[in-house]
Amino acid sequence: MTHTEQLAPVALRGFATITYWAEDVAAARDWYAAILGTEAYFDRSGPDGRPVYAEFRLGDRRAELGIADSRFAPPTGANGPGGAIMYWHVDDLTGTYERLLANGATTYQPPTERGEGFVTAAVVDPFGNILGVMYNAHYLEMLRD
């Protein structure tokens, strides 16, 4: 296929769920519940009674953050933080970043100006996942429309 051929469009309708992996789903669920100030709305336990999945609904569009047992991660996945970063909009980037660090996260990317109205930062949660946060002026404009 050449770059001039027409590709069939893919209809991405919006962010649905991001999955983070954890060896201890209960500990990760509890950490996120404390950080987010809300409990997971959904929990699933395995045959041994240990949690294997927990899910939160967050933000203006009720996007889902899932925490899954790392035993179910793709076998070719990274063994540490890396890859794409999904950023969650926050109204106070510096304050959010500092609260995450104060609660056990470590810096992956310090607050970085990306242009007028855009600042990003990313941390590694205590379970090895990258949590990106962003102040995004366009996100706020979208909500007003």
C-alpha positions, 0 to 999 in steps of 0.5 A: 500500500502506498501513502496515496491510497485511501485507508478505511476510516476508523471511528474512535468515539472517545477514550473508554478505559485505560488499564494499569497493572499491579501485582497487588490489585487491592493495594493499588485500588486502595492507593488510587481511592485515596488519591482520587477521593473516591472508591472503585465502582467495580471490583472483581475477585478471582477464584482465590478471593483476591481482587483481580480487577478494580475500576474507577469512573473519573472526570467530566466524561466518566472515563474509566481507570482500570487496575488489573492483576499483572498476571493478565498483562500481555506477555510481550509488555514492558517490564517497567514504566514506558510507552505511551502516556495518557494525560488526565486534565487537571485544573491545578497541575503543580498542586496535583503533581506535588500531591502525587509525589507526597503520596508515594509516586515518583517523577517520570517527567517533571512539569513541562511547558508545552506551549501556551495553555499546555503544561504536562507532568507524569509520575510513576505510581507505587505499582510501576504505572505511568500516570500523566497529568496535564493542564490543557486549555483546549480541554476546558474550551471543549467543555464550554462548547 
